[in-house]
Amino acid sequence: MEDLAEGCVRFVERALGVRLDYRPETLPLLDHYLEQARRATSEKVEALPVVAHMAGVYFGEVIRRRYASWWRMDGEDPTYWQVEFGSVYLAFSPVLFVREALTREPGALAARDTAEDPLSGDPAALELEDEDREAVAARLAELPPVSEDEYYAPSTRLEVIDIAVDAIRSRRLAAGDETDAALVPGDYERNGG
C-alpha cells in the first residue's frame, strides 16, 4: 500500500513539479494530474491499472489520515480495497473511484439520472446505512450541480465525504444518538462490507 501511494507522489512530482504530502489541500494537484492521465491512459490502456491503483491508494490514504478509518484489503487487486470509517458507518473504494474517473466517457454523468438519488449508479459510491443514505442524499441534493470534471475530481469527492460524515452525525444527533460510533472492522463484515 505504501509503495502504491508513494508511487503516486513520485508520478505527480515528475508530471507537475510539485510533491504531494497527503494533506487534503494537495488534492487539486491530484485532480489536475488525473485529467492529464485520463488522456494518456486512453491511449496506453496498459497504464490504466497502474495509475488507478497508485492514485486511488494515495487518495484513500488522504481520507484515512483525515478520519479515523482503516483499509479493508480483501484480495490482491487494489481496485476493490475499501476505506472503512470508525466514527460513522461509511465505506468506499478509492481505487474504483479513480478508475471510473480515468475511464469515464464524456457526457456519461449527464446521461445518468442522479436527480432522485445523487449516490445511485456510481460504482465508487459510498456504502452507508439506509437511514444515513437518505440523510446524505438529501444534503447533497441541496447543493448546486457540479460539472462532470468536478464530479470526478478527488477534491470534490473529499467534499462529498465531509458532507456525508456531517449529515450522518447530524441525523444521529437529531435522533438522540451519540454523534460518533465506535465501529470496528467486524461491523462492516456483518453488513456485507
DOLONU-488495 format. One line per field, with one value per residue (C-alpha): residue in one letter; chain; residue number from 1; x negated, y, z negated. Coordinates in nm, 4 decimals. Example, Ala and Ser with C-alpha at 12.3 -4.5 7.8 and 13.67 -1.06 7.14 Angstrom:
2
residu = A|S
chaine = A|A
num = 1|2
u = -1.2300|-1.3670
v = -0.4500|-0.1060
w = -0.7800|-0.7140
***
This chain:
193
residu = M|E|D|L|A|E|G|C|V|R|F|V|E|R|A|L|G|V|R|L|D|Y|R|P|E|T|L|P|L|L|D|H|Y|L|E|Q|A|R|R|A|T|S|E|K|V|E|A|L|P|V|V|A|H|M|A|G|V|Y|F|G|E|V|I|R|R|R|Y|A|S|W|W|R|M|D|G|E|D|P|T|Y|W|Q|V|E|F|G|S|V|Y|L|A|F|S|P|V|L|F|V|R|E|A|L|T|R|E|P|G|A|L|A|A|R|D|T|A|E|D|P|L|S|G|D|P|A|A|L|E|L|E|D|E|D|R|E|A|V|A|A|R|L|A|E|L|P|P|V|S|E|D|E|Y|Y|A|P|S|T|R|L|E|V|I|D|I|A|V|D|A|I|R|S|R|R|L|A|A|G|D|E|T|D|A|A|L|V|P|G|D|Y|E|R|N|G|G
chaine = A|A|A|A|A|A|A|A|A|A|A|A|A|A|A|A|A|A|A|A|A|A|A|A|A|A|A|A|A|A|A|A|A|A|A|A|A|A|A|A|A|A|A|A|A|A|A|A|A|A|A|A|A|A|A|A|A|A|A|A|A|A|A|A|A|A|A|A|A|A|A|A|A|A|A|A|A|A|A|A|A|A|A|A|A|A|A|A|A|A|A|A|A|A|A|A|A|A|A|A|A|A|A|A|A|A|A|A|A|A|A|A|A|A|A|A|A|A|A|A|A|A|A|A|A|A|A|A|A|A|A|A|A|A|A|A|A|A|A|A|A|A|A|A|A|A|A|A|A|A|A|A|A|A|A|A|A|A|A|A|A|A|A|A|A|A|A|A|A|A|A|A|A|A|A|A|A|A|A|A|A|A|A|A|A|A|A|A|A|A|A|A|A
num = 1|2|3|4|5|6|7|8|9|10|11|12|13|14|15|16|17|18|19|20|21|22|23|24|25|26|27|28|29|30|31|32|33|34|35|36|37|38|39|40|41|42|43|44|45|46|47|48|49|50|51|52|53|54|55|56|57|58|59|60|61|62|63|64|65|66|67|68|69|70|71|72|73|74|75|76|77|78|79|80|81|82|83|84|85|86|87|88|89|90|91|92|93|94|95|96|97|98|99|100|101|102|103|104|105|106|107|108|109|110|111|112|113|114|115|116|117|118|119|120|121|122|123|124|125|126|127|128|129|130|131|132|133|134|135|136|137|138|139|140|141|142|143|144|145|146|147|148|149|150|151|152|153|154|155|156|157|158|159|160|161|162|163|164|165|166|167|168|169|170|171|172|173|174|175|176|177|178|179|180|181|182|183|184|185|186|187|188|189|190|191|192|193
u = 0.0000|-0.2723|-0.4575|-0.1466|-0.0777|-0.4417|-0.4412|-0.1624|-0.3636|-0.6601|-0.4472|-0.2734|-0.6033|-0.7554|-0.4498|-0.3727|-0.6893|-0.5075|-0.5287|-0.2059|-0.2129|0.1116|0.2862|0.6339|0.5113|0.2965|0.5887|0.6397|0.2907|0.4090|0.7208|0.5008|0.2710|0.5680|0.7051|0.3696|0.3525|0.7049|0.5926|0.2703|0.4381|0.6955|0.4044|0.1984|0.4609|0.1965|0.1081|0.4650|0.4397|0.1037|0.2281|0.5643|0.4026|0.1418|0.3724|0.6578|0.4430|0.2964|0.6490|0.7563|0.4582|0.5554|0.9016|0.7657|0.5392|0.8268|1.0751|1.0402|1.0554|0.8728|0.8219|1.0009|0.7742|0.9711|0.7736|0.4698|0.6439|0.6306|0.9272|1.1685|0.9883|1.2057|1.1551|1.3936|1.4665|1.4691|1.6895|1.9738|2.0785|1.9246|1.7004|1.5874|1.3373|1.0970|0.9213|1.2543|1.3475|1.0216|1.0580|1.4075|1.2701|0.9992|1.2267|1.5417|1.6836|1.7549|2.1191|2.1611|2.2581|2.5251|2.6676|2.7045|3.0080|2.8847|3.1589|3.3562|3.0545|2.7208|2.5452|2.7031|2.5314|2.1837|1.9538|1.7463|2.0476|2.0415|2.1507|2.3922|2.6716|3.0148|3.1210|2.7828|2.8076|3.1326|2.9796|2.6679|2.8690|3.0956|2.7962|2.6222|2.9452|2.9324|2.6019|2.5668|2.4801|2.1159|1.9514|1.8505|1.4837|1.5598|1.7774|1.4900|1.2230|1.0843|1.1021|1.4777|1.5126|1.3433|1.6040|1.8789|1.7260|1.7028|2.0684|2.1671|1.9917|2.1548|2.5013|2.4685|2.3607|2.6453|2.9009|2.7697|2.7787|3.1381|3.2326|3.0822|2.7911|2.4216|2.2822|1.9846|1.9970|1.7133|1.7086|1.4526|1.3725|1.6109|1.9054|1.8501|1.8229|2.1674|2.3154|2.1689|1.8505
v = 0.0000|0.2453|0.1690|0.2471|0.5768|0.6835|0.5882|0.8402|1.1045|1.0424|1.0384|1.3653|1.5282|1.4264|1.5425|1.8663|1.9538|1.9561|1.6932|1.5591|1.5348|1.3527|1.6723|1.7403|2.0767|1.8940|1.7046|1.9702|1.8708|1.5101|1.6308|1.8014|1.5007|1.2658|1.4845|1.4521|1.0805|1.0248|1.1315|0.9290|0.6097|0.6229|0.5915|0.3459|0.1213|-0.0935|0.2080|0.2379|-0.0094|0.1302|0.4894|0.3943|0.1841|0.4451|0.7485|0.5619|0.4394|0.7887|0.9349|0.6664|0.7495|1.1180|1.0151|0.7615|1.0242|1.2746|1.0405|0.7545|0.4742|0.1723|-0.0186|-0.3456|-0.5185|-0.8237|-0.9941|-0.8886|-0.6397|-0.2863|-0.1878|-0.3287|-0.2313|-0.0140|0.2569|0.1962|0.4627|0.4121|0.7036|0.6611|0.3673|0.4774|0.2883|0.3424|0.2117|0.4939|0.2987|0.2117|0.5789|0.6845|0.4113|0.5386|0.8936|0.7790|0.5703|0.7815|0.8717|1.2422|1.3087|0.9887|1.1811|1.3779|1.0540|0.9110|1.0408|1.1256|1.3745|1.1384|0.9771|1.1526|0.8387|0.5967|0.4474|0.5373|0.2344|0.4092|0.5262|0.5446|0.2393|0.3741|0.2520|0.3153|0.5964|0.7613|0.7252|0.9235|1.1976|1.2221|1.2223|1.4980|1.7112|1.6586|1.7449|2.0909|2.1693|2.3290|2.0955|2.0479|1.9916|1.6427|1.7220|1.8447|1.5422|1.3037|1.5096|1.3595|1.7041|1.7099|1.3508|1.4564|1.7337|1.4739|1.2546|1.5535|1.6347|1.2696|1.2485|1.5732|1.4627|1.1284|1.2962|1.5491|1.2727|1.0793|1.3897|1.4663|1.1050|1.1430|0.9100|0.9685|1.1540|0.9204|0.5431|0.3157|0.0858|-0.1884|-0.3866|-0.6654|-0.4228|-0.3936|-0.7709|-0.8221|-0.5640|-0.7084|-0.4968
w = 0.0000|-0.0950|0.2299|0.4362|0.2570|0.2783|0.6478|0.6969|0.5111|0.7452|1.0647|0.9751|0.8804|1.2166|1.4105|1.2251|1.0357|0.7007|0.4269|0.2759|-0.1046|-0.1964|-0.3033|-0.1622|-0.0299|0.2259|0.3815|0.6539|0.7760|0.7959|0.9803|1.2397|1.2711|1.3236|1.6030|1.7808|1.7011|1.8362|2.1808|2.1545|2.0277|2.3049|2.5495|2.3386|2.1816|2.0107|1.7910|1.6593|1.3681|1.2579|1.2482|1.0944|0.8209|0.7287|0.7382|0.5701|0.2834|0.2406|0.2305|-0.0167|-0.2359|-0.2396|-0.3628|-0.6126|-0.7632|-0.7822|-0.9518|-1.1989|-0.9430|-0.8062|-0.4834|-0.4082|-0.1593|-0.0513|0.2241|0.4203|0.6520|0.5036|0.7219|0.4644|0.1448|-0.0758|-0.3338|-0.6252|-0.8860|-1.2617|-1.3721|-1.1214|-0.9036|-0.5745|-0.3344|0.0225|0.2772|0.3643|0.6402|0.8019|0.7883|0.9555|1.2177|1.3012|1.3232|1.5652|1.7896|1.7983|2.1327|2.1895|2.1093|1.9071|1.5960|1.7816|1.9217|1.5724|1.3817|1.0351|0.9520|0.7281|0.5614|0.6092|0.4822|0.7288|1.0287|0.9108|0.8928|0.6285|0.4302|0.0571|-0.1400|-0.4016|-0.6274|-0.4718|-0.7084|-0.6606|-0.2820|-0.2903|-0.5076|-0.2887|0.0353|-0.0995|-0.1964|0.1385|0.3226|0.1595|0.3280|0.6696|0.9555|1.0499|1.3844|1.4900|1.4327|1.0797|1.0061|1.0805|0.9028|0.5808|0.4186|0.4815|0.3602|0.0368|0.0009|0.0551|-0.2155|-0.4517|-0.3841|-0.4321|-0.7692|-0.8806|-0.7595|-0.9388|-1.2614|-1.2331|-1.1742|-1.4737|-1.6950|-1.5891|-1.6732|-2.0199|-1.9434|-2.0006|-1.7003|-1.6694|-1.6712|-1.7762|-1.4762|-1.4202|-1.1031|-1.2078|-1.1900|-0.8159|-0.7687|-0.9227|-0.6890|-0.3705|-0.3601
***
